[in-house]
């Protein structure tokens, strides 16, 4: 595999072709230099918790040097930023594809819901025209905010919960730094935060009518 020098990277090792392509697709913001950082510096740079970095590392975030006894993990800022940007883009694309497929299926089935009996005697052309009117009415109602898609509600709740989850994930690290907690105290705080998240998940599942096995109770 060929290698490409990292521009302005000082003593950093040369990038492979694949790494250079990833950075070219998702470069660091203007004025931000590339650097080798440890886990906590990377977490601070990406505005996430150390636990999130650990989870991302397990998902495949590139590591410059593995951690060993007495030595922390090392990460290359440009590679980790590019990896995170690509990961977020893939998640957004998958979510958009799922929402598009759901919307198309909803529109395709709209004629099979309420009023099906009245449509039985209509010609195919009349049914298509009626369906088009129903779709237009539904879209107008959405624009007036008289109808809110369940997907939009779910996405909003997911965003709020994601912010809460990230805050709770970061809480033990932040408390350890600002309150000088011992490792034992930080671990205890992490367990309490995890308990809060698990209970919130159970409460939301109950509201949604989903049992502990992940199936609808309906």
C-alpha positions, -999 to 999 in steps of 0.1 A, spaced: 0 0 0 13 34 -9 19 62 16 13 99 15 30 125 38 8 144 62 9 181 54 20 202 83 22 172 105 57 177 118 71 145 130 39 125 125 43 93 105 33 93 69 -3 85 61 -13 55 41 -33 61 9 -65 50 27 -59 73 56 -51 102 34 -83 96 15 -103 95 47 -88 128 59 -93 144 25 -130 135 27 -133 148 63 -105 172 70 -99 189 103 -114 224 105 -93 252 92 -65 262 116 -66 230 136 -33 212 135 -29 174 134 -14 159 166 -11 128 186 -33 129 217 -43 107 246 -78 94 253 -89 123 275 -75 149 252 -93 133 223 -126 132 243 -121 169 251 -114 177 215 -145 159 202 -166 171 231 -176 136 243 -168 115 273 -138 92 278 -163 63 279 -176 73 245 -140 73 231 -135 38 245 -168 26 229 -158 41 196 -124 25 198 -141 -8 201 -163 1 171 -131 7 150 -119 42 157 -82 42 146 -57 39 174 -21 52 168 -6 33 197 -23 7 219 -24 13 257 -2 -8 279 7 -9 316 19 26 324 12 39 289 -21 54 277 -37 49 243 -26 73 217 -48 87 189 -41 108 158 -65 137 159 -71 139 121 -78 102 117 -102 101 146 -120 132 135 -124 118 99 -136 85 114 -162 102 136 -175 124 107 -178 93 84 -196 74 111 -221 102 117 -227 106 80 -234 69 76 -259 69 105 -276 100 90 -278 83 56 -292 51 71 -318 71 91 -329 91 60 -332 59 40 -354 43 66 -375 74 70 -380 76 32 -390 39 30 -414 43 59 -430 74 43 -434 57 9 -450 26 25 -474 49 45 -485 67 14 -489 34 -5 -511 20 23 -531 51 30 -560 38 9 -561 5 29 -570 22 61 -601 42 70 -627 46 43 -617 14 24 -653 3 22 -664 35 4 -636 30 -21 -647 -5 -31 -671 8 -57 -648 34 -72 -628 29 -104 -590 27 -102 -587 62 -116 -612 75 -90 -593 57 -62 -560 72 -74 -575 107 -74 -590 102 -40 -558 90 -26 -540 120 -41 -565 143 -23 -559 125 10 -522 128 6 -524 165 -1 -547 170 29 -523 151 51 -493 171 39 -513 204 45 -522 192 80 -485 185 87 -475 220 74 -501 235 98 -486 213 126 -521 197 131 -505 163 125 -470 153 137 -454 122 124 -446 96 150 -411 94 134 -406 132 141 -416 127 177 -394 97 180 -365 116 165 -370 145 189 -371 122 219 -341 103 206 -321 136 203 -330 147 238 -322 113 253 -289 112 234 -279 146 249 -289 133 284 -270 100 277 -238 119 266 -241 142 297 -244 113 321 -215 94 303 -193 125 307 -204 131 343 -180 107 361 -150 120 342 -160 156 348 -167 150 384 -134 132 389 -116 163 374 -135 190 391 -143 174 424 -111 154 427 -130 121 431 -111 89 437 -113 61 411 -137 42 434 -160 72 438 -159 79 400 -168 42 393 -197 45 418 -209 76 401 -207 59 368 -229 30 381 -255 54 394 -256 72 360 -260 39 343 -288 30 366 -306 62 357 -303 55 320 -315 19 324 -345 30 344 -353 57 318 -351 31 291 -376 8 310 -400 37 316 -399 47 279 -404 11 268 -434 8 291 -449 40 276 -444 26 241 -460 -7 251 -428 -27 246 -420 -55 270 -386 -65 284 -380 -88 255 -383 -59 231 -416 -69 216 -448 -49 214 -473 -56 242 -502 -49 218 
